[in-house]
Amino acid sequence: MLPSARAAPAVSPEMTRCAAIAAAEERLACYDALVCAGIVAAQERLACYDALAKPKLPDMQTSPGDAVRPKSSATDTQSFGLSPRQLPATPEGPKLIKALVTRVTVDRAGNVLMSLDNGQSWTFNDQDALFRPGDSVTIRRAALGSFLLTAGRRSYRARRVQ
């Protein structure tokens, strides 16, 4: 008999119900409960359900308080300016940040790479940009996901690189 001629295995209504659950953890819990329901021995079946009912322990790489601690503004500041594909989807965060320039490099094409005291690095293109370490800058959200870096009376369309 050809492999393609085999009949598809029958899928129980319970399996179909589990497959229809969108949330991954709930779907997995549904499948786990089906495994427990299939155990014939009563004591083993109860032990299986008991194991499912136990709360899951937090990941050992996080501290105990991380699960209940809300995101701090320092975390928001660290993620400010990263593109959507660099971050998981989260609420927006701060509308602007203020920082001090710690280092400035300019290449031959006029691309300015600016490091800030908060650890972020931003780049923009301007042949006439004059920045020194210690200068204060403000970076704010602009239209269409862009950012404006403002120092004094000049603004530059900037992009975060780190």
BAFI-3210 file (N, C-alpha, C; in Angstrom, 3 decimals, decimal comma, padded with zeros to 6 digits):
// residues 162
n [1|2|3|4|5|6|7|8|9|10|11|12|13|14|15|16|17|18|19|20|21|22|23|24|25|26|27|28|29|30|31|32|33|34|35|36|37|38|39|40|41|42|43|44|45|46|47|48|49|50|51|52|53|54|55|56|57|58|59|60|61|62|63|64|65|66|67|68|69|70|71|72|73|74|75|76|77|78|79|80|81|82|83|84|85|86|87|88|89|90|91|92|93|94|95|96|97|98|99|100|101|102|103|104|105|106|107|108|109|110|111|112|113|114|115|116|117|118|119|120|121|122|123|124|125|126|127|128|129|130|131|132|133|134|135|136|137|138|139|140|141|142|143|144|145|146|147|148|149|150|151|152|153|154|155|156|157|158|159|160|161|162]
n.u [000,843|000,503|002,166|000,642|-001,899|-002,781|-005,100|-006,034|-005,219|-007,746|-009,087|-009,779|-012,659|-011,892|-009,177|-009,407|-010,740|-008,726|-006,789|-007,982|-007,617|-006,237|-004,242|-001,009|-000,100|-002,508|-003,455|-001,479|-001,888|-004,408|-003,860|-002,151|-003,964|-005,533|-003,752|-003,539|-006,187|-006,236|-004,900|-005,168|-004,975|-006,163|-004,756|-002,383|-003,479|-004,638|-002,297|-001,110|-002,932|-002,614|000,032|-000,282|-001,801|-000,113|001,505|003,557|007,056|008,960|011,251|014,626|016,581|015,731|015,121|013,279|011,445|011,020|008,830|006,576|007,201|006,680|007,601|010,399|011,171|013,759|014,189|012,459|013,779|016,117|015,143|014,178|013,895|014,678|014,019|010,845|011,238|013,404|012,501|010,129|006,562|005,335|003,850|004,115|006,009|008,412|007,974|010,027|013,579|016,262|019,711|023,294|026,014|028,572|030,502|031,579|031,727|032,642|032,288|033,791|031,690|029,985|028,387|027,269|028,086|026,845|027,448|025,709|025,257|023,535|024,069|023,116|023,418|023,321|022,716|023,128|022,980|024,913|026,885|027,648|027,345|028,137|029,249|030,152|031,639|029,685|027,757|024,275|021,490|018,258|016,038|013,295|010,162|009,034|007,149|005,766|007,285|009,863|012,719|013,687|016,616|017,634|019,667|020,502|019,436|019,114|017,830|018,002|017,260|017,324|018,625|018,486|021,207|022,215]
n.v [-001,174|002,246|005,013|007,378|006,472|005,588|005,710|008,635|009,131|008,835|011,678|012,694|014,349|015,784|016,300|017,962|020,105|020,996|021,754|023,977|026,015|029,153|030,370|029,497|028,329|027,545|025,774|023,766|022,896|021,775|019,600|018,191|017,487|015,714|013,610|012,773|011,945|009,673|007,742|004,640|003,454|004,435|005,729|006,567|008,247|010,255|011,244|012,312|014,395|015,896|016,740|018,433|020,436|021,753|024,843|026,457|026,834|029,861|030,935|030,056|031,848|034,351|036,769|036,281|038,406|039,487|038,574|039,849|042,502|045,630|047,013|049,118|052,641|052,902|050,657|051,276|053,511|052,302|050,790|052,658|053,917|051,651|049,614|048,175|045,456|044,813|044,667|043,007|043,296|045,961|048,354|051,882|053,664|056,133|059,515|061,191|061,497|062,689|063,280|063,097|063,739|061,415|060,526|061,289|060,504|061,106|060,120|060,047|060,431|062,045|060,920|060,851|059,372|059,024|058,569|058,128|059,089|057,256|054,839|054,388|054,484|056,659|057,587|059,890|061,889|064,559|067,057|069,366|069,089|069,826|068,545|067,978|065,960|065,905|067,686|068,452|066,602|066,143|063,623|062,866|061,301|061,211|061,737|058,831|056,810|057,756|059,582|062,579|064,236|066,679|069,438|072,301|074,735|073,255|070,502|067,056|064,346|061,264|057,909|055,065|053,003|051,334]
n.w [000,000|-000,766|000,855|000,872|000,667|003,072|005,773|007,528|010,966|013,452|015,026|018,204|019,665|021,916|021,470|019,268|020,468|022,216|020,340|019,249|021,044|021,532|023,182|024,139|026,619|027,830|025,895|026,005|028,643|028,339|026,611|028,338|030,349|028,912|028,607|031,262|031,647|030,123|031,580|033,114|035,720|038,852|041,008|039,745|037,806|039,424|040,596|038,342|037,667|040,019|039,721|037,555|038,700|040,451|041,136|038,744|039,088|039,251|036,693|037,162|036,510|037,046|039,602|042,706|043,078|040,568|039,091|040,082|040,137|038,668|035,453|035,520|035,274|034,468|032,895|030,810|029,813|028,903|026,768|025,037|021,818|020,385|017,533|016,457|015,754|017,277|019,833|022,003|021,624|023,445|025,735|024,886|026,441|027,623|026,402|025,845|026,385|028,422|028,309|028,813|026,653|026,124|024,366|021,063|017,677|014,306|010,998|007,647|005,892|007,219|009,120|012,352|015,377|018,473|021,858|024,895|028,387|029,553|028,433|025,898|022,298|019,578|016,172|013,466|010,457|009,676|008,506|009,813|012,535|015,821|018,616|022,003|024,586|027,525|026,720|026,841|025,729|024,250|023,447|021,545|020,734|017,377|014,352|012,734|013,989|014,195|015,589|017,242|017,901|019,996|020,561|022,133|019,951|017,702|015,843|015,072|012,958|014,301|014,848|016,866|017,719|019,622]
ca.u [000,000|001,253|002,068|-000,406|-003,199|-003,158|-006,154|-005,565|-005,661|-008,932|-008,797|-010,891|-013,196|-011,116|-007,956|-009,833|-011,021|-007,430|-006,118|-008,646|-007,260|-005,215|-003,152|-000,104|-000,079|-003,802|-003,504|-000,619|-002,573|-005,500|-003,250|-001,676|-005,136|-005,934|-002,830|-003,958|-007,468|-005,991|-004,254|-006,190|-004,854|-006,719|-003,726|-001,486|-004,246|-004,722|-000,960|-000,910|-003,712|-001,980|001,226|-000,743|-002,378|000,931|001,933|004,884|008,071|009,531|012,529|015,711|017,471|015,192|015,015|011,907|010,578|010,851|007,531|005,545|007,693|006,383|008,764|010,843|011,426|015,108|014,031|011,873|014,832|017,046|014,526|013,763|014,565|014,891|012,969|009,892|011,743|014,407|011,811|008,788|005,521|005,048|003,348|005,102|007,102|008,561|007,866|011,338|014,616|017,332|020,957|024,534|026,883|029,835|031,491|031,079|032,626|032,083|033,057|033,992|030,407|029,206|027,558|027,656|027,732|026,877|027,198|025,125|025,581|022,640|024,507|022,568|024,168|022,436|023,426|022,421|023,886|024,983|028,282|027,917|027,006|029,247|028,922|031,284|031,235|029,124|026,603|022,972|020,627|016,917|015,586|011,859|009,477|008,519|006,152|006,039|008,278|011,200|013,140|014,403|017,646|017,721|020,722|020,425|018,328|019,144|017,274|018,496|016,515|018,312|018,253|019,239|021,957|022,422]
ca.v [000,000|003,489|005,807|008,391|005,813|005,273|006,546|009,543|008,664|009,515|012,706|012,763|015,710|016,463|016,807|019,088|021,207|021,526|022,399|025,247|027,013|030,041|030,637|028,345|027,657|026,891|024,642|022,729|022,357|020,937|018,340|017,480|016,901|014,546|012,527|012,276|011,247|008,378|006,808|003,724|003,268|005,594|006,440|007,235|009,329|011,333|011,832|013,116|015,625|016,676|017,371|019,543|021,488|022,472|026,063|026,364|027,647|030,860|030,605|030,224|032,925|035,619|036,843|036,016|039,568|039,940|038,204|040,770|043,873|046,262|047,541|050,400|053,640|052,656|049,700|052,022|054,344|051,437|050,292|053,807|054,087|050,408|049,382|047,151|044,087|044,605|044,522|042,424|044,321|046,458|049,723|052,811|054,095|057,586|060,292|061,784|061,276|063,686|062,607|063,820|063,111|060,932|060,352|061,611|060,207|061,480|059,509|060,915|060,697|062,945|060,171|061,109|058,337|059,683|057,725|058,913|058,618|056,162|053,631|054,319|055,079|057,176|058,048|060,753|062,385|066,011|067,479|070,526|068,832|070,052|068,076|067,637|065,229|066,781|068,411|067,887|066,382|065,617|062,799|062,669|060,583|062,059|061,078|057,563|055,994|058,344|060,266|063,836|064,527|068,135|070,016|073,746|075,105|072,409|069,156|066,110|063,090|060,292|056,497|054,400|051,832|050,440]
ca.w [000,000|-000,842|002,081|000,791|000,677|004,447|006,351|008,575|012,275|013,965|016,019|019,151|019,845|022,952|020,826|018,439|021,387|022,670|019,209|018,956|022,055|020,970|024,131|024,168|027,928|028,033|024,969|026,563|029,822|027,834|026,163|029,530|031,009|028,117|028,954|032,579|031,508|029,490|032,509|033,621|037,170|039,544|041,776|038,797|037,184|040,413|040,717|037,130|037,840|041,086|039,150|036,710|039,541|041,190|040,449|038,141|039,754|038,350|036,078|038,127|036,097|037,514|041,054|043,125|042,975|039,197|038,548|040,544|040,070|037,389|034,754|036,060|034,252|033,951|031,804|029,713|029,255|028,178|025,543|024,239|020,542|019,660|016,545|016,887|015,633|018,313|021,115|021,968|021,673|024,783|025,697|024,351|027,301|027,730|025,172|025,597|027,393|028,472|028,656|028,539|025,660|026,689|023,298|019,733|016,558|013,011|009,914|006,482|005,235|008,056|010,064|013,733|016,342|019,766|023,028|025,975|029,734|029,940|027,743|024,549|021,195|018,544|014,989|012,530|009,431|009,573|008,390|010,656|013,937|016,743|019,961|022,862|025,793|028,544|026,188|027,180|024,572|024,484|022,327|021,693|019,662|016,311|013,510|012,055|014,684|014,149|016,808|017,061|018,890|020,065|021,394|021,916|019,066|016,501|015,961|014,083|012,897|014,778|014,934|017,929|017,262|020,772]
c.u [000,893|001,096|000,932|-001,803|-003,643|-004,239|-005,554|-006,053|-006,856|-008,529|-010,020|-011,407|-012,424|-009,836|-008,287|-010,112|-009,716|-006,732|-006,715|-008,292|-006,086|-004,016|-002,309|-000,140|-001,383|-003,930|-002,675|-001,265|-003,716|-004,957|-002,748|-002,828|-005,641|-005,039|-003,243|-005,252|-007,287|-005,330|-005,337|-006,152|-005,248|-005,658|-002,782|-002,191|-004,354|-003,374|-000,664|-001,656|-003,113|-000,757|000,834|-001,228|-001,330|001,320|003,342|005,834|008,604|010,873|013,663|016,656|016,945|015,121|013,558|010,971|010,308|009,460|006,448|005,957|007,340|007,662|009,128|011,079|012,836|015,051|013,441|012,927|015,809|016,463|014,095|014,578|014,841|013,735|012,048|010,418|012,854|013,779|010,530|007,761|005,195|004,417|004,473|006,235|007,225|008,454|009,186|012,292|015,605|018,580|022,130|025,365|028,166|030,914|030,836|032,139|031,901|032,937|033,124|032,688|029,523|028,258|028,107|027,186|027,936|026,561|026,722|025,457|024,666|022,971|023,989|023,522|023,179|023,280|022,516|023,453|023,793|026,450|028,642|027,634|028,248|028,798|030,206|030,779|030,795|027,945|025,318|022,136|019,268|016,529|014,109|011,304|008,954|007,517|006,679|007,168|009,691|011,480|013,897|015,355|017,844|018,819|020,724|019,209|018,270|018,560|017,771|017,606|017,520|017,720|019,115|019,929|022,258|021,752]
c.v [001,243|004,281|006,827|007,787|005,442|006,220|007,424|009,028|009,490|010,504|012,832|014,195|016,496|017,059|018,028|020,312|021,842|022,292|023,765|026,346|027,840|030,233|029,374|027,601|026,927|025,662|023,481|022,089|021,438|019,584|017,519|016,802|015,689|013,351|011,922|011,474|009,858|007,356|005,972|003,617|004,556|006,399|007,204|008,423|010,522|012,033|012,732|014,447|016,513|017,417|018,552|020,723|022,288|023,726|025,884|027,295|028,673|030,383|030,933|031,368|034,295|035,610|036,669|037,199|040,020|039,657|039,200|042,229|044,475|046,783|048,902|051,377|053,497|051,675|050,395|052,889|053,505|050,956|051,418|053,870|052,821|050,196|048,262|045,729|043,797|044,364|043,732|043,542|044,679|047,837|050,700|053,197|055,601|058,277|060,978|061,380|062,431|062,962|063,524|063,028|062,668|060,784|060,657|061,231|060,565|060,827|060,464|061,287|061,634|062,238|060,365|059,940|058,948|058,675|058,619|058,301|057,494|054,856|053,507|054,950|055,457|057,656|058,953|061,297|063,900|066,417|068,566|070,303|068,991|069,677|067,783|066,799|066,225|067,595|067,687|067,758|065,867|064,831|062,526|061,920|061,592|061,236|059,774|056,768|056,539|059,084|061,532|064,041|066,038|068,540|071,509|074,060|074,253|071,045|068,315|064,869|061,983|058,888|055,853|053,166|050,878|051,007]
c.w [000,000|000,445|002,036|000,846|002,087|004,940|007,441|009,921|012,751|015,059|016,921|019,255|020,903|022,363|019,965|019,306|021,865|021,553|018,898|019,950|021,539|021,894|024,318|025,500|028,197|027,138|025,500|027,788|029,407|027,376|027,352|030,260|030,239|028,410|030,285|032,468|030,906|030,391|033,181|035,137|037,895|040,281|040,846|038,135|038,137|040,587|039,515|037,249|038,935|040,557|038,260|037,539|040,298|040,423|039,913|038,866|038,776|037,829|037,040|037,744|036,515|039,025|041,457|042,939|041,552|038,651|038,942|040,428|038,707|036,752|035,321|034,923|033,691|032,789|030,592|029,037|028,444|026,852|024,602|022,953|019,772|018,693|017,005|016,745|016,633|019,679|020,955|022,096|023,119|024,658|025,365|025,275|027,294|026,378|024,833|026,704|027,310|028,939|028,345|027,545|026,350|025,627|021,962|018,714|015,268|011,938|008,719|005,785|006,052|009,004|011,468|014,583|017,714|020,860|024,157|027,328|030,214|029,214|026,321|023,552|020,104|017,377|014,158|011,561|009,368|009,579|009,402|012,136|014,810|018,152|020,700|024,017|026,866|028,053|026,577|025,907|025,048|023,245|022,555|020,490|018,649|015,490|012,920|012,685|014,635|015,455|016,442|018,223|018,863|021,032|021,104|021,068|017,806|016,801|014,799|014,113|013,189|014,801|015,999|017,362|018,400|021,991]
res [m|l|p|s|a|r|a|a|p|a|v|s|p|e|m|t|r|c|a|a|i|a|a|a|e|e|r|l|a|c|y|d|a|l|v|c|a|g|i|v|a|a|q|e|r|l|a|c|y|d|a|l|a|k|p|k|l|p|d|m|q|t|s|p|g|d|a|v|r|p|k|s|s|a|t|d|t|q|s|f|g|l|s|p|r|q|l|p|a|t|p|e|g|p|k|l|i|k|a|l|v|t|r|v|t|v|d|r|a|g|n|v|l|m|s|l|d|n|g|q|s|w|t|f|n|d|q|d|a|l|f|r|p|g|d|s|v|t|i|r|r|a|a|l|g|s|f|l|l|t|a|g|r|r|s|y|r|a|r|r|v|q]
***
